[in-house]
Structures are given as C-alpha cells and as structure tokens.
C-alpha cells in the first residue's frame, strides 16, 4: 500500500490551482524576510510559506485517502534529514526556504528561529564575518541575522553567500510566483538558463536511449525514429529559450491542487509563435455528452504565417527513405498539400471515452472543431479516398474504406470509415479487438458548427454519431461534477483532460480482460466520484497548466488497487 501511495503522490507532484486559503499577513512578512537573505546567485528555490500548514494539509489528505504514512507525517519528516539537531531551533509554524545555485553542490536552508540560545549560550560565541555563528551535531552550521532569520548550510563558504545577499528576491521571482506565495503551500521556482548544460545533457541522454530502443524494432521503426527526432529537436529549441519554470502546490483534506508555468525569452521563436496563437473564448466541452470515463478537449488557432508543428512532424516522417520507397512523389506531395489545407480549418477536437453499451469494446465519441466544417470534411474525405496508401504509411489509420450513407430522406449525409486492422492467424489482435471491436468504424456527421464523430463497433458507432447530430443527450457541461471541478481551476483553458479515476481503472481492467489477459475484475459500482482534471493555457510568452486531484477519488482508486493486490489469481 505504501508503494502504491508513493507512486500516486509522485505522479501528482510531477504533473503539477491554488489552495484557496487566505494569506496570513504575519507569515507573508516572514517569507519576505527569508527571501531577503537569499543569495543573488540562487537559481532554484523551494519555498514553504508555513511548514506546519503544509504538514497539516498533507496529514488531512492522508486521513481522507487513508494513506497512513501521509496521515502521520510530522515536521521532522520534512526537515530532519537536512537540519538534524538544528531542527530544534526552527519555528515550525513559520516558513522555510531551500536555495540552490546551479554552480554549487550544496543548498542553503533559511528559516525563522524560535530562540537564539545556540548562538548566545556563551559570552565568547563564535562569529562569521561579524554574524553569530553556530555548528550543530550532524555537520550542519548556521548564521543568525538580527531579524531572527537563520541560514543553514554545510560549510562556512556557503553561508558567506547569504551574508552578501543583494536582496534581489522576491522581485526576481516574477508575478506568478509572488502571487503563489499568498495562496499556496509550496512554491518551486527555477531560473532555467544557468541549468541549460544539465538540461541539454539530460535531453540528449533521453533522446539517444529512445532511439536505441526504437531501432531494436528493425527497419519499420525508421519513420517513428524520425518523428521522435523532430520532437526532441523542437523540445530542445523550446527549453533553450525558456527563462523560468514555476510550480505551486496546495494540499488539504479535499485534494491536491497544482499549477505550473514555463516562460520563454521575449523575442525568441517560441514567444513569437505563442503570441500569434488565437485563443477562442468558447466552451471547450460544448456539444459533448455526459457520462464518459475520460474526457479530452483542445482548441486554438495557430499563427498562419508560421510553419505549424504538424508541418514539422510530417516533414520529418516523409524524409525517411523507406517511406518514400512505398509512396510515389506525386501522391506524397498531394497528401501533404491536402493535410495542410485540412489543418487550416481544424482548430481543435474533443472526445469522450467509455465502454460501449455492449461492453465488447471501447467507444470514442466527440467533435472536430472547425471554422469551416464543410471544407475540413472535404479534405478528410479526400485523404482517405485519394491518398489511402499515404495515410496507412504514416500510421494515421489502418487501411480504411469510406462509404457515404443517408440516415433518412432529406437528412444529413453520414461518412462511415470502415477500418481493416492487421490480421494474424486469421484473427484480429485481441487488444485491438477489445479497444475498437471486430468491425471497427468511425462515423462522422455534421452537428451544428462541428463535425461529430464516433468510433468503435460499427453499429454502436453509428447510433452514437446519430445521437450527437440530433443532440439527444445530456450535455457534459451540465454535469454537477464538471461544474465542481472547474470551480477549482482557472476558466477558459485551451486544453483539458478530465478523468473519473475509479471508473477508469474499472474500464482498463475490463479492457485487459476482454483481450484475454488474466486480470482480476474491478467493479467501481454505480457511485459517482469527483473528477480529476488537468487544464492547459497558452499565454503570449508562456505555457501554463493546472491540476486538481480530489482526495475522495484517490481513496476509491487506491481501494481498487488494494483489491487487485489481494486477488487470489496472482495476475497483478
């Protein structure tokens, strides 16, 4: 259980909505005092405005989720390894700051002290550059300032950096981080340029490891390697122009909230691209039906004068020699031109994933969002009708046959794309069958100002698409759980992912069972749980994300994990 809980918390922290608690003026003043002593050459800060409030929040979350080691967490758990015996002088209700330079090995820890006895116990107390100095058991030493701020470190040279502080913080943090000091329990801030050598070295290692793993698949992986190479090149460019990265986290009995923001250099390629993006002020979830286990949506209009990421990735794929051997140059150029035109009109998409009513496979249904549905639809059709070999070679879809059907006299035309997956030994792959059904199809029909789609077993996909077109369903945006979730998140995102955690695990184990794997069944029941949500926002010079994970949903999710671990089958 402890292992599972640790994994959950790590995932939440990495993905890292504000805690909503009112700022305590006294604590805020203490934080500013600490930041005033942070050395100017600091490139990473971990700020806890109130150690006790943070521990109380973690404990409350642990009690709600029944994660014992979180429920029983104490202040010593957080600081004892770093401060040792010096922890006894730290005021637990006050703030703590960890400061690290990219040019040095050891961090400094700053805190408000509850008493100054270690520094004043004797008349001939030691001093460091005229400041009271003390060494504690365990190798920690510290200097004390007149405002009762102590700076802890491993050696005197590190402490001298704080003695010469130029008081550049908190102004250097930027508005996002400064506001987080008033509302959140933990703020993690990084000045990225000094860390670039480490970032680029790590990125190169990950890229080379990825290429090596893909190469083991043989010649067929050549196109995938080209795609990943283009992705890593774009990521290298973006991180090379990044200036700061900030994460703010709050946790309490209700759940975990996290926000992060990465800012980019003004005048750089990334900032220029972001500033040209149009962000429609429309409901991302419009036209979606309620009842899905997983919901996703995104919408924005990219700058028309710049090459899109779609062009970059497609270019990387078609440059692969084995790809060009499979497709004629004329057909390739036609497919590329058609794809570019389609993406001119495609501004976003949304979808809901759930088990199909029959229970035999998954059902995907949603919308393609466009400024001109007819034009976008024409180019989608053309791609399948005129360039099927290119579509299959790209790996966009398996081979497909397009038919156009009428739902009834005078009614809208329905596009039905029947997919033919690879068959081995006379049978479709069990996992593919479990996901899409034996007779998979994608059905598309115009629904207002969007192109509705449903994908799964053909008959069920047809019924689902007809309901989307007719509006014969309850709207997702009217679901009380969605309303409650977005009360925790900032409005008007350009991307969102909503997940019903307990029913997602039930759906995934059911999928594995359907594919023939010996996985125990999980039954989440009919009870509705609060939704977890991840949202993304595009600013003119930054990207921002927010996460909310409700404690009650985590508790139910972990209960299902416990059932799997206790299963007699031993398959898990």
N, C-alpha and C positions, 0 to 999 in steps of 0.2 A: 504493500500500500504506500509506503514511504517513497518507493521508487517511482510509482505512477504519479504521485502528487508532485514530486520534484520535476518530472518531465512537464507536467501541466504548467507549473509556475514559470519554468524556463521559457516555454513557448510564449506565454503571456508577456514576459519581460522583453523578449526579442521582437515581438510584433509591435510592442509599444511604439480627452475628455477629462476632465478635471474633477477633482473630488467634491467640489461644491461647498466645502467648508469655508466659513468666513475667516478672513485673516486676523490673527491676534497681533495687535499693534506692538506689544512688548516683544513677541517672538520675531516679528518682522524687523524690529530695531536690532535685535541680537544677530540676526542673519546678516544685516548690513554691516554690523561691527566686524563680524568674522571676515566677510568678503573684502573689507578694507585692508586686511592684513595678508591677503593672498598675493604671492609674488607675481610680478609683471610677466615673467617668463612661463606662466602656467598655461598649459594647452588642453587640459582636461580637468573638469570639475564634477564632483558628485556632491550635491547639496541636499541635506536633510533638514528642513526648517525646524522640525521638532522630532527628536529621536523618539520620545515617549509616544507622541501621537502616531508616528509611523508604526511602532511596535504594537500599539493598541489596535490600529487598523488591520495589521496582519493577523493578530490574535482573533479579532472579531470575524475576519474572513475564514480563518481556520476553524472556528467554532461552528459557523454556518455550514461549511463544507465538510466538517468532521475530519479534517486533516490534523491529526493530533500534534505533530511537531510544529505546525504553524500556530495552532491554538495556544501552545505552551511557550512560544518564543518570548525571550526576555532581551532587555537592552544589552546584556553581556554577550548574547549570541551575535549581535551585530558588530560590537566594537572590541570585544576581549582579545581576539587574535591580533589586532593591530596595536592596542594600547597596553595590554597586560595589566600590571598593577596600577598604571596611570589612570585606568578607568575609574578608580575610586574618587578622583578629584573632579570628574566631569559632571556637569549638571544635566541629568538625564532628560529633564523636561525642556532643555534648550536645544539649539541647533548643533549640527556637526557638518564639517566640510572636508572633503578629501581633494587635494590639489596635486596634480602631476604635470611635470614638464616632459615634452617629447625628447628632450636632450638628456634626461636623467633617469636613473633606475628606480629611485625610491620616492614614494609620495609623502606629502605632508598632511597631517590631520589637524584641523583647527576646531576648537570647541570653547564654550564658556565654562569656566570652572566654578564649582560650588564653594570652594575655600582655597586659600593660598598657602596652607601650612607647609607643604613640601618645599616651598621657595623661601619661607620666612622662619623656619623652625630654629635656625641658629643665627647668631649675630654675624657670623662670617660666611653667610650663604654665598654660593658660587654665583658668578655673573657671566654673561656672554655679551660682550660689547655693551656693557652698562645695563643690560637687562637681566632680571632674576632668572637663574638657570638651574635646572634640576635633572638628575638622572634617576630613572626608576628601574626596579628589578625587571629583567627580561630584555634589556637593551634599548628601551625607549627613553628619549630625553626630551626636554621641553623648555621653552622660554615663556615668560609671562609678561603681558603688557598691562599698562595701567588700567585699561578698561575691562580687565578680568578675562581677556581672551588669551588662551594658551595655544601655542603651536607645537605639535608633537612630531618628532622625526627620529631617524636612526643615527644621525651624526650631526655635529656642530655646523659643518659646512652647509648642510641642507637648511638648518634653522636660520643661518645668516641671510638666506634668500628672503625670508619673511621680514627680517629686521630692516631690509632695504626696500620694502614694499612701496610702490609708487601710487597705490590706491587707484588702480585702473578699473577695478571691479566695484559695483556690479554693472557700470555703464557698458563695459565691453561685451556683456552677455547678449545684448540685443533685446528688443521689446518682448518677443515671445517668451524667452526665459525669465525676464524680470517679472512679467505678469504671472508666470507659473509659480514664482516664489510666494505669491499671495494666496494661492489656491491649492497647490499640490503638495504631496508628502515627500517626493523625491524628484530632483531635477538633475539630469545628466547632460552636461554640455561639453562639446569638443570643438576646439579650434583646429580645423582639418588640415590646412596647408603644411604645418610642421610634421604631420604624421604621413605625408604623401609617400615617402620612401617605403614605409611599412605597409601602407595600403596597396601600393603598386606591386610590392613583392608578394603580398598575400594573394592579390588578384591573379598574378601570373602563376602562382602555385596552383590555385584552384582551376584556372583555365587549362594548364598542362595536364593536371590529373583528370579533368573531364575529357580532354581529347584522347588521352591514353585509354580510358575506359570505353569510349565510343569506338575507337579504332579496333578494339578486340572483336567487334561485331562484323568486321570484314568490309568489303567494298561498298555494300549497301549503306554504310554509315557515313559515306563521304559527304553527302548533302547535309546530313544532320551536323556534322563537324563544321561545315561551312556556315551553317546557321548559328551555331554556338559561338564561332569565332567572331561573327559580326556582332553578336550580342555582347561579348566581352569587350570588343573594341568600343562600342557605344558606352558601356558601363565605365570603361577606363577614361573616356573623354569626360563623362559626367562627373565622376569622382575627382578628376583632375581640376575641374572648375568649381567644385564645392568649397564653400568657405566655413560654414558651421553646421553642426548637427546637434539637435537638442531633443531630449526625451523627458516628458513629465508624467509622473505616475501617482495615482491615488488609489488607496485600497481601504475598504471598510466591510461591514457585515453584508452589504448588498452586493458587492462585487469589486472587480478590478477595472480601473479606467486608466488609459494611457494615451498620450498624444506625442507625436514626434514631428519634427520639421527639419528638412535639409535645405539650406540656402545656397545659391550659386553666385558666382562672381558677376557683378554688373558689367555689361558689355561683352560677355562671353557668348559662345554659341548656344549653350543651354538656356541662359536667361533670355536671349533673343528669340529662341524657339518658344519658350513658355509665354513670353509677353505677347506673342502673336496668336495664342490659342483663344478661341471664343468659348465662353462658359455659359451655355444656355441656362436660364433661370426657370427650369421646368422640373416637375416632379419626376425623379428617376424611376419610380416604381409605377408610373402611370400605365394603365392597361394590363397589369399583371394580376393573375388570380391568387386568392388566398389559399393557404393550405400546404405550401411547399416545405420541404425539409431544408433545402439550400436555395437561397435567392442571390442572384448577382445582377449587377447593372452598371453601365458606364455610359457617359455621353459627354462629348466635347467636339469642337470643330477645330482641326489643326490649321496652322497658318498655310495659306495657299501658295505663298511664294517660296516656301522651303521644301526640300525633299523630305517626305514622310518616313517614319520608321518602317512602314510597310514596304516602301521602295527599297530601303537599305537591306532589309532581310530577304526580300525576294531576289534582289540583285546578287546577294551572297549565295543563294541557293542555285540560281541558274548559271553561275560561273563555274560550277562543278563539272569537269569533263564528262563524267559518266552520265550526268543529267542531259547534257547536250547531245550525247550519242543516242538517247532514247527519244528525243523530240526534234523535229525539224526547226531550223532557224525561223522560217516564216510563221509556223504555228506558235513558236515561243514568243516572238515579238507581238503577235496578235493577242496572245493570252496576257502578256504584260500590259499592253495598252488597255485591254478590257478591264483588267484588275484595277488599274489606276483610275479609270473612269468610275468603276463601281465605288471605290473608296472616296471619290469626290462627294458622293451622295450619302454614304454611310457614316453617320455621326455617332453611332452608339448601338448598343444592344443590351437586352435584359433577358432574364430567364429564371425559371423555377424548376427545380429538380425534385422529383418524388418517385416513389414506387408507383408503377402503373396500376390501375384498378384491378387488373387480373392478378397482379403480384408476380408475373412471369419475368418482368424486366423493369428497367427504369423508364421514366417518361420525362422528356425535356420539353418545356414549352415557354414561349416568351415572344419577344418582338425585336425586329431590326428597326432602329430609329433613323429616320432619313428626312432630309429637306425636300426630296422628290422621290416618293415611293415607286412610282411607275418607272422612272429612269433607273433606279437601283435594281429593281426587279428584272428589268430588261437585261442588264449586264450580268446578273446572277444566272439567268436562263442561258444567256449566250455562252458563259463559261462552261456550262455542262453540255450544251448542245454542240458547240464548235470546237472546244478545246478539252475534251474529256481526258485525253492522254496526259496533257499538261497538269490538269487538276490531280490526277492519280499519281503522277510522278512527283508532284510537290508534297504528296501525302496529306492534302487538304481533306480528301474523302476517298473511300474505296471507289471502285467502278460504280457508276450510277446511271440509271435510265430515267429520263424525265418524261412525264406524261401530264397533260393538262386536262382537267376534268371540270365539269359543271356540277355544282351542288344541286341545281334545280333550274327550271326555266327562268331566265332573266336574272339569275343570281351570279355572284362574283365567280370568276374562274379560279380554280384551285390548282396549284402546282404540286405534283407529287413526285418526289425524287426517291426512287427505289434503289437501295444500296445493296451491292453484292460483295460481301466480305470474303476473305480468303477461306477456302475450304480445305481441310486436311483429313485424309482418310474418309472422305465422303461426309464429314460433319463440320459444321461451323465451330470455331473455337468456343469452348464453353463460357469463358469470361466475356467474350464479345456477345454471345447469345444472351447471357444474363444481364448485360447492360442495355442492349438495343433490341433484343428479340430475334426470333428466327427469320422473320420477314420484315426487316427494318426499312422504314421510310421516313423522310422528312416532308411534311406537308406545309405549304406556305399559302397564305391568303391575305389580302389587304384588309386591315382592320383600322378604320379611321386614318390617321396620319402616320401609321406604322405598318410594317409587313409582319404579320403574326406567323409564327411557326410552331410546329410540334413535331417531335422526333421520338420514335420508339417503334413498337409493333404497329404495322400499317393501320389496322382498323382502329386501334386506340389513338394513334396519332391523328387520324382523320377526324374522329369525334372531338378530340381536344382542340384542334385547329378551328373547327366549326364553332365551338363554344367561345373561343377567343374572338372570332369575327362577329359573332352575334352579341357579345357582351353578356352572355348568360352565365355569370359567375359573380361571386363576391369579390370585391376589389381588395387586393393585398394592403393597400394604404389605409383601409378602414379597419384592419385587424388591430385590436387593442394592444397586442404585444409589439407591433411595429411602432405604434404611437409611443408606447412606454420606452422603447429602445431609443428612438430619436430624441426623446427628452434628455438623454444622456450624451448626445452627440451634436456637433455643430450642424446647422442647416445647410442646405444646398451643396451637397457633395457632388463631385464629378464621377465618383466610383463608390459602390457599396457592395458588401458581402454580408448576408445575414444567414445565421446558422442556428438551427434547433439542435443543440448538441446531443441530447439523449436520443432523439429520433434519427439523427444522422448515424450514430453508432448502430442502431437497430437496422437502418437501411443498408449500411455497409456489410454487416454480418449476414444479412439476408441475401445480399448480392453474392457474397462468397459461397454461401450455402447453395444458391441457385447454380453457381458454376461448378459445384461438385466437391468443394473443399470441406474437410471435416471441422467446421467451425461451429461452436455452440450457438444456439439461438439466443437472441436478446430481445426482450419484449419491453418496450418503453411505455406500453399502455396507451390509454386514450387521454391521459392528463396533458394539458398544455403547459409548457415550461417557458420562462422568459428567453428571449432570443439573444444570442451573442452577435455583435456587429463590428465590422471593420469598414471605415469610410476613408476616402481619399479626396484631397483638394488640390487644385492647381492654382498657384499664385503667379504673379508676373515674374518673380525671381526665385521661387521656392516651391517645393512639394511638401505637402503636409498629410498626415494620416492620424486617425483616431480609432481607438479600440475600446469596446466595453464587453466584459465577460461577467454575466450575472452569477452570483455565488450559488443560487438555488439550482441553476442548470448544471454547474460544475459538480455539485453534490450528486445529482441524478446520474450524470455521466460516469462519475467515479464508482457509483453503486453498480452500474452495469459492468464496469471493468472488474470489480470485485467478483461479480457473478461469473465472468469468463474465467478468471483465475481459479475460482473454486470448482469449475466444471470438471466432472469425472472423466470427460473424454480425453483430457490432457493435450488437446489440439492447440490450445492457446499458449 
